[in-house]
Amino acid sequence: MEGRPLLHFYISNYPEMNYTQNKDKLLSFIREGGKLDWIAQVKLTALLSFPSMMAQLVHIMMQYIDASMVGSLGAHASASIGLVSTSIWLFGSLCHAVSVGFYVQVAHKIGANDFSGARQVLRQSFMACILFALMLSCIGVSISHYLPHWLGGEPDICRDSSLYFMFFSMCLPFSMLNSLCSGMLRCSGNMHIPSILNICLCLLDVLFNWLLIFPSRTFHGITIPGAGLGVTGAVLGTAFAFVICSALMCYFTVVRSKELSLRLDSGTFIPQRSTLRESFRISAPIAVEHVILCGAQIMSTIIVAPLGTVAIAANSFGITVEALCYMPGYGISDAATTLVGQSLGAGRRFLARSFGRITLAMGMMLMTLMAVVMYTASPALMTIMTPNVDVQRLTVEILRIEAFAEPMFAASIVCYGIFVGARDTLIPCTMNLSSIWLVRIVLAFFLSSTMGLRGVWIAMATELCFRGIIFLIRFRGDGWLKKFSVSK
């Protein structure tokens, strides 16, 4: 039966089917060799992208609220977090890189209808990932006292920076569990549960922050309890939220998932050589990329640090607000990894390329729209996030510089998700690193001396445009598909 009649028959005769039934039916067409016309592909892409984008949006709003809460304590509090933000990103991204190596394997096995094999990978991933996270946690705690000084922080912000990084490091095993289980569910096609739980994570983070950052206060005659821990309260609130939501994410993965529930069969939790070897092949380039990329970001922090507390705070706020723009890109990138991974696991190379084109177009259009929103709304956002007028003014300037780079940034984000789904990580990682170090860092070094923080963000915008162009060039070729030569 041809794809359009089959799809139209399904839609017209089963209008009562809910989101999950629609999504599962369309995903089954990939695994079972069914025909999917472009309308069905766009619909499936939207069904997978929308929950992830909503979770990203809530997560970003949570970051805004967090930043506003800390920002109300003054520029020094914001700067103390901004100083270690790149190091936090490094440790968190290493956990993410390791989890990618396992859940991409699950996407391929589900695409090949090997659900038992997918569950075997899931079992083995738990021990490997948690042990890695514990090792990373120990390293983070041991260097937390020295890190702010290594980064060139001023003495009045180093203590809070150190405490923030120490408590973040202690939370890494729960962050790893959340990333692993969320990725497993997404690659099985279940986007709504990870999205709902990540929304809960954000809401709990805000609630705990509200209780832990500020002291007890009276609001319209009602006494609101508070611990008054300041910057330390912010990281503790995030830690408590991760503990709760990672446990729930694990429950829905290993108990409730109809594809991945470990109650369906038995197997070993000890990582096997073949699973580890394939995971290493996928994860190693991403992990190395994150280490070197974060080294570049730390270098950027070192470039920004001498510019003063206002520049550090504005840089931190700018990074937070910019997340509004790339929220759709990362949501669609998650969908691209699932769709391309399952298509190639099913041996459907041309379908994988088609999904790549659709996700790429959607990501660039939505991030362009969000760039317009950021350009126009940034002054209003900054008045909410900090009372410091100098920080407000500088942050708005750098955000309006960055807005022009967002379409090409979208291209690099979505293309990366496409390539990860195809197990193609080494060359894209090399492209990222070359772009960051040879374009952004070099330009930032020269421009910061004459233009200050504005020069650093001009360098960033230039590099993002360059990166997007080279990723689009790679996507047009067939190199990223070379591991999957069979098509149906």
C-alpha positions in Angstrom: 0.0 0.0 0.0 1.3 3.5 -0.9 2.4 5.8 2.0 -0.2 8.6 1.4 -3.3 6.4 1.3 -2.1 4.3 4.2 -1.4 7.5 6.3 -4.6 9.2 5.3 -6.6 6.0 6.0 -5.0 5.9 9.4 -5.8 9.5 10.2 -9.3 9.6 8.9 -10.4 6.4 10.5 -8.8 6.9 13.9 -9.3 10.6 14.7 -9.7 9.8 18.4 -6.1 8.5 18.7 -4.1 10.6 21.1 -0.6 12.0 20.8 1.1 8.8 21.9 -0.9 6.6 19.6 -0.2 8.9 16.6 3.5 9.1 17.4 3.9 5.3 18.0 2.0 4.5 14.8 4.2 6.7 12.7 7.4 5.4 14.3 6.3 1.9 13.6 6.3 2.8 9.8 10.0 3.5 10.1 10.8 0.1 11.7 8.4 -1.9 9.5 9.3 -0.5 6.1 6.1 1.5 5.7 5.9 4.4 3.3 6.1 7.9 4.8 5.3 10.9 2.6 6.7 14.4 3.5 3.5 15.3 5.3 3.8 12.3 7.6 7.5 13.1 8.1 6.8 16.7 9.1 4.0 15.5 11.4 6.3 12.9 13.1 9.1 15.5 13.4 6.6 17.9 15.1 5.2 15.2 17.4 8.8 14.4 18.6 10.1 17.9 18.7 7.2 19.7 20.5 7.5 18.1 23.9 11.2 18.5 23.9 10.9 22.2 23.0 8.4 22.8 25.7 10.7 21.2 28.2 13.5 23.3 26.9 11.3 26.4 27.2 10.4 25.7 30.8 14.0 24.9 31.6 15.1 28.3 30.1 12.4 30.1 32.1 13.7 28.4 35.2 17.2 29.7 34.3 15.7 33.2 34.0 14.0 32.9 37.4 17.2 31.5 38.9 19.2 34.3 37.4 16.7 36.8 38.7 16.7 35.4 42.2 20.5 35.4 42.3 20.7 38.7 40.5 18.5 40.4 43.2 21.4 39.6 45.6 23.7 41.9 43.5 26.3 41.8 40.8 28.8 39.9 43.0 26.4 37.0 43.5 25.8 36.7 39.7 29.5 37.0 39.0 30.3 34.2 41.5 28.1 31.8 39.5 29.2 33.1 36.1 32.9 32.5 37.0 32.4 28.7 37.3 29.6 28.4 34.7 31.9 27.1 32.0 33.4 24.5 34.3 30.0 23.4 35.4 29.1 23.0 31.7 32.2 20.9 31.1 31.4 18.4 33.9 27.7 18.2 32.9 28.5 17.8 29.2 30.9 14.9 29.9 28.1 13.1 31.7 25.9 13.8 28.7 28.6 12.6 26.2 28.9 9.2 28.0 25.1 8.7 28.0 24.9 9.5 24.3 27.1 6.5 23.5 24.6 4.1 25.0 21.2 5.7 24.0 22.2 6.0 20.3 22.8 2.3 20.3 19.3 1.8 21.7 17.9 4.0 18.9 19.5 1.8 16.3 18.4 -1.5 17.9 14.8 -0.2 18.2 14.9 0.8 14.6 16.0 -2.7 13.7 13.1 -4.1 15.9 15.7 -5.6 18.3 13.9 -4.6 21.6 15.7 -7.2 23.6 19.1 -6.0 22.5 18.0 -2.4 23.4 17.2 -3.5 26.9 20.5 -5.3 27.2 22.3 -2.0 26.3 20.1 -0.2 28.9 21.1 -2.6 31.7 24.8 -2.3 31.0 24.6 1.5 30.7 23.6 2.0 34.3 26.7 0.7 35.9 29.1 2.2 33.4 27.5 5.7 33.6 27.1 5.8 37.4 30.7 4.8 38.0 31.9 7.5 35.6 29.7 10.1 37.3 31.0 9.1 40.7 34.6 9.5 39.5 33.8 12.9 38.0 32.1 14.0 41.2 35.2 13.2 43.3 37.4 15.2 41.0 35.0 18.1 41.1 34.8 18.2 44.9 38.6 17.9 45.2 39.3 20.9 43.0 36.3 23.1 44.1 38.4 25.2 46.5 41.1 26.1 44.0 39.0 26.5 40.8 37.8 30.1 41.2 41.4 31.2 41.9 42.7 29.4 38.8 40.0 31.2 36.7 41.2 34.6 37.9 38.2 35.4 40.1 38.4 38.3 42.5 38.7 37.4 46.2 35.3 38.6 47.1 33.5 36.1 44.8 35.8 33.1 45.1 34.2 31.6 48.3 30.7 31.5 46.9 32.0 30.2 43.5 33.9 27.4 45.3 30.8 26.3 47.3 28.6 26.5 44.3 30.9 24.2 42.3 31.4 21.8 45.2 27.7 21.1 45.7 27.2 20.9 41.9 29.9 18.2 41.7 28.2 16.2 44.5 25.0 16.2 42.5 26.6 14.7 39.3 25.5 11.1 39.7 21.9 12.2 39.8 22.4 14.5 36.8 23.9 11.5 34.9 21.0 9.3 35.7 18.6 11.9 34.5 20.5 12.4 31.3 20.8 8.7 30.6 17.2 7.8 31.3 15.9 10.8 29.5 17.9 10.0 26.4 16.8 6.3 26.5 13.2 7.3 26.6 13.6 9.8 23.8 15.4 7.4 21.5 12.6 4.9 22.1 10.2 7.5 20.7 8.9 8.6 24.1 9.3 12.3 24.2 6.5 13.4 26.5 7.6 11.7 29.7 11.2 13.1 29.7 9.7 16.5 28.8 7.1 16.4 31.6 9.7 15.3 34.1 12.2 17.9 33.0 9.4 20.5 33.4 8.9 19.2 36.9 12.7 19.4 37.5 12.6 23.1 36.6 9.6 23.9 38.7 11.0 22.1 41.7 14.3 23.9 41.2 12.5 27.3 41.4 10.5 26.2 44.5 13.6 25.0 46.3 15.6 28.1 45.3 12.8 30.3 46.6 13.0 28.6 50.0 16.8 28.3 50.2 18.3 31.5 48.6 16.3 34.1 50.6 15.8 34.5 54.4 12.4 34.2 55.9 10.2 37.2 54.9 6.6 38.5 55.2 4.5 38.9 52.1 1.1 40.5 52.5 1.0 39.4 56.1 2.0 35.8 55.3 5.4 34.6 56.6 7.3 32.7 53.9 10.1 30.5 55.4 13.6 30.7 54.0 17.1 29.5 54.7 18.9 32.6 53.5 21.8 30.7 52.0 22.3 33.0 49.0 24.4 31.5 46.2 24.8 28.2 48.0 21.0 27.9 48.3 20.7 28.2 44.5 22.9 25.1 43.9 21.3 23.2 46.7 17.9 23.8 45.2 19.0 22.5 41.9 20.6 19.4 43.6 17.4 18.5 45.4 15.3 18.9 42.3 17.7 16.5 40.4 17.5 13.9 43.1 13.7 13.7 42.9 13.3 13.9 39.1 16.2 11.5 38.3 14.5 8.8 40.5 11.2 9.4 38.6 13.0 9.3 35.2 14.6 6.0 36.1 11.2 4.5 37.2 9.5 5.4 33.9 12.5 4.0 32.0 13.0 0.6 33.7 9.5 -0.1 34.9 6.9 1.7 32.8 8.4 1.9 29.3 6.7 -0.7 27.0 9.9 -0.9 24.9 12.6 -0.7 27.6 11.0 -2.1 30.8 13.6 -4.4 32.4 10.7 -6.5 33.7 10.2 -7.9 30.2 13.3 -10.1 30.3 16.5 -10.6 32.2 20.2 -9.9 31.6 23.5 -8.7 33.0 24.2 -5.2 34.3 27.9 -5.7 33.9 29.0 -3.8 30.8 30.1 -6.1 28.0 33.1 -5.4 25.8 31.1 -5.0 22.6 28.7 -2.6 24.2 31.5 -0.5 25.7 33.5 -0.5 22.5 30.5 0.8 20.5 29.7 3.3 23.2 33.3 4.5 23.2 33.3 4.9 19.5 30.3 7.2 19.7 31.1 9.0 23.0 34.8 9.5 22.8 34.8 12.2 20.1 32.0 14.0 21.9 33.7 13.9 25.2 37.1 15.0 23.8 35.2 17.8 22.0 33.5 18.9 25.2 36.8 19.0 27.1 38.6 21.1 24.4 35.5 23.1 23.8 35.1 23.9 27.4 38.8 24.7 27.5 38.0 27.4 24.9 35.1 28.6 27.0 37.3 28.8 30.1 39.7 30.7 28.0 36.8 33.1 27.1 36.1 33.4 30.9 39.7 34.2 31.5 39.5 36.9 28.7 36.3 38.3 30.3 37.4 38.1 34.0 39.8 41.1 33.8 37.1 43.3 32.3 35.5 43.6 35.7 32.5 42.5 37.8 29.9 44.2 35.5 31.3 42.4 32.5 31.4 39.0 34.2 27.8 39.5 35.3 26.6 40.7 31.9 28.4 37.8 30.2 26.6 35.4 32.6 23.2 37.0 32.0 23.8 37.1 28.3 24.5 33.3 28.1 21.3 32.7 30.1 19.1 34.9 28.0 20.5 33.6 24.7 19.2 30.2 25.7 15.7 31.6 24.7 16.9 31.5 21.1 18.5 28.0 20.9 15.7 26.3 22.8 13.9 25.2 19.6 17.2 24.1 18.1 18.0 21.6 20.8 14.5 20.3 21.0 14.5 19.6 17.3 18.0 18.2 17.5 16.7 15.6 20.0 14.0 14.6 17.5 16.6 14.5 14.7 18.8 12.0 16.6 15.8 9.7 17.2 14.4 9.9 13.7 17.8 9.5 11.9 19.0 6.8 14.4 15.8 4.7 14.0 15.8 5.2 10.2 19.3 4.1 9.8 18.8 1.2 12.3 16.0 0.1 9.9 18.4 0.4 7.0 16.5 3.3 5.4 19.2 5.7 4.4 17.1 8.0 2.1 14.4 8.4 4.8 17.2 9.4 7.2 18.3 12.2 4.8 14.8 13.3 4.4 14.2 13.6 8.1 17.5 15.5 8.2 16.3 18.1 5.7 13.0 18.6 7.6 14.5 18.9 11.0 17.2 21.3 9.7 14.6 23.6 8.0 12.4 23.6 11.1 15.2 24.4 13.4 16.6 27.3 11.4 13.1 28.9 10.9 12.2 28.7 14.6 15.6 29.9 15.9 15.4 32.9 13.5 12.0 33.7 14.9 13.3 33.5 18.5 16.3 35.7 17.6 13.8 38.4 16.6 12.0 38.0 20.0 15.4 38.2 21.8 16.4 41.3 20.0 13.2 43.2 20.8 12.5 41.8 24.3 16.0 41.8 25.8 15.6 45.3 27.5 12.4 44.2 29.3 14.0 40.9 30.3 17.0 42.5 31.8 15.0 44.9 33.9 13.4 41.8 35.5 16.6 39.9 35.9 18.9 42.5 37.6 18.4 45.9 39.1 22.0 47.0 38.1 21.5 49.5 35.2 25.1 49.0 33.9 24.7 45.3 33.7 21.3 45.7 32.0 22.7 48.0 29.3 25.8 45.9 28.5 23.8 42.7 28.4 21.3 44.1 25.9 24.1 45.3 23.7 25.8 41.9 23.5 22.5 40.0 23.0 21.6 42.2 20.0 25.0 41.4 18.5 24.4 37.6 19.0 20.9 37.7 17.5 22.2 37.9 14.0 24.1 34.6 14.4 21.2 32.5 15.5 20.1 31.1 12.1 23.5 29.6 11.5 23.8 28.5 15.1 20.6 26.6 14.5 22.2 24.9 11.5 25.1 23.6 13.6 22.9 22.4 16.5 20.4 20.4 14.3 23.1 19.1 12.0 25.0 17.8 15.1 21.9 15.9 16.3 21.5 14.4 12.8 25.1 13.3 12.7 24.9 11.8 16.2 22.0 9.7 15.1 24.2 8.4 12.3 27.1 7.6 14.7 29.1 10.3 12.9 30.7 12.1 15.7 34.5 12.4 15.1 34.5 14.8 12.1 31.7 17.1 13.5 33.5 17.3 16.8 36.7 18.3 15.0 34.7 20.9 13.1 33.3 22.3 16.3 36.7 22.5 17.9 38.5 24.0 15.0 35.8 26.7 14.7 35.9 27.6 18.4 39.7 27.8 18.8 40.7 29.2 15.4 37.9 31.7 15.0 36.2 32.6 18.3 39.2 32.5 20.7 41.6 34.3 18.3 39.1 37.0 17.5 38.0 37.4 21.1 41.6 37.8 22.3 42.3 40.7 19.9 38.9 42.4 20.0 38.5 42.3 23.9 41.4 44.6 24.3 39.8 47.4 22.4 36.0 46.7 22.5 35.7 44.9 25.9 32.9 42.4 26.3 31.3 43.6 23.1 34.4 42.4 21.2 34.1 39.0 22.8 30.5 38.6 21.7 31.3 39.9 18.2 33.9 37.1 18.0 31.3 34.6 19.2 28.7 35.7 16.6 31.3 35.5 13.8 32.3 32.0 14.8 28.7 30.7 15.1 28.0 31.9 11.5 31.2 30.2 10.3 30.3 27.0 12.2 26.8 26.8 10.7 28.2 27.2 7.2 30.7 24.3 7.5 28.0 22.0 9.1 25.6 22.7 6.2 28.4 21.9 3.7 29.0 18.5 5.4 25.2 17.8 5.6 25.0 18.2 1.8 27.5 15.4 1.2 27.2 11.7 2.0 30.1 11.4 4.4 27.9 11.3 7.5 25.9 8.4 6.0 28.9 6.2 5.2 28.4 3.8 8.1 25.0 2.9 6.8 25.1 1.9 3.1 22.0 -0.3 3.0 18.7 1.4 2.1 15.2 0.2 1.8 
